Amino acid sequence: MGSQNRRRRVASLLGAAALAVTAGGALACPAGAATNVDFPTHCIPPAVAGIPPIDGTTTASISVDNTAPKVGDTVTVTYTVVKPAASNPTAIALPADIMTPTGKVTLTGAQTGDVTVAGPKKNDPVPGNGAFPSFSMTGTFKVTAPGAIKLSPGDYNIHTSYILELDTPCTVTNPPAPVSETVTATDSTPVNSRAITLDKATGNPGDSVGVTGSGFTAGATVTLAGRSGSTQTADKATVTADASGKISGSLVVNDKTTTGIVAYEGSAYSDALGAGPATYTVVDNTPIPAGSQKLTTTVKAGTLSMSQAGDSVVLSAVDFGTGGASTGKLQTVTVKDFRGGPAGWSLTGKVTDFTGPGAKIDAGKLSWTPACATEAGSPSTCQAGSAGTVGGSGATLASTPNGTLTGGEFTADAQLSLDVPAFTPPGSYAGVLTLTLS
């Protein structure tokens, strides 16, 4: 598992020489590393193994794609079991790519509940009675309350498909397990508090999955539907929300390409009236015909990142007694969104006061005119922020909206203008413009 996709902050120095802006260094805040935690675990080997339950220690970590979401945002969670408590319960060596892990991440603090996570059917070979390898599982949850939300590893299950279909469920002995990650959510309006939970994260074609939810409009007809990536499948069912906005029902999932399940009010899914997708995987148990070979591949989710063409900008000089606009161009910022989920992103900037020889130029004197371009083939379309003051409170440089499938590569620029007062003392003035991607 890679490091957490925390918000990147890149600072570019803006300054002036004879009221022209001087060069300076850059400040950066890199993504933090995921925190491993240990917790006692009770694992039950398959009955066919003929061995008693295993009480051991699991080492795991939780990471998220956004540690500072807004209420209503969807956060992608990755649960990595670094060292499972269980091992191969048989003396039979297991080949590669026969393990399908599923599990739950426990939320406490400002928001409570469980996040269902699932991993791909992929693993290195496991020797007889050998330790299970590390594996990762992903899922999403919608933020419904502001404040600190703590994430802890929860129960997990290792399903193996080799000769027999076998499960090794492992439960946290003294829940909840230690906190591995914390996200701090801020309030935003309007809030879509609709959320759903599945009773399982995987099943065979034709299996029924239980869906419960909350936050829906009282008495509304709610559609439960399967999703294959960003496309809705033919698997659908309807339920009615009770007086408190809660739903409970089931959906029969036949489509083998299903990657998630959604619930929504209205004729079609929307971010404003929908919940999910909650991760769900269909185990393809179709027998392979004689003389045939089944080929599989995995598309791995990436990260949200940014880079800039340089770390300093020299603005044009102005004259003492005249002052006026000291202008320049922001170093081009490249944003790469390779997460593959439904969340968009926002790139904002704020600037400090410009300090110089015994005087300063107020941060509110800096304004910009943003521009943004989208690389061909990107699922999302970049939107430039509004022209105006940057200041110490900040402004948006560029963004992309939430959608059923987002991502791509983008470049953001801006024309800069610092309004220098007429009789500002001569000298070099410098300020720090901090760009934040979230």
Buried (B, 14 or more C-beta within 10 A) or exposed (E): BBEBBBBBBBBBBBBBBEBBBBBBEBEEEEBEEBBBBBBBBBBBBBEEBEEEEBEBEBBBBBBBBBBBBBBBBBBBBBBBBBBBBBBBBBEEEBEEBBBBBBBBBBBBBBBEBBBBBBBBBBBEEBEEEEEBBBBBBBBBBBBBBBBEBBBBBBBBBBBBBBEEEBEBBBBBBEEBBEBBBBBEBEEEEEBBBBBBBBEBBBBBBEBBBEBBBBBBEEEBEBBBBBBBBBEBBEBEBEBEBEEEBBBEBBBBBBBBEBBBBBBBBEEEBEBEBBBBBBBBBBBBEEEEEEEEEEEEEEEEBBBBBBEBEEBBBBBBEBEBEEBBBBEBBBBBBBBBBEBBBBBBBBBBBBBBBBBBEEBBBBBBBBBBBBBBBBEEEBBBEBBBBEBEBBBBEBBBBBBBEBBBEBBBBBBBBBBBBBBBEEEBEBBBBBBBBBBBBB
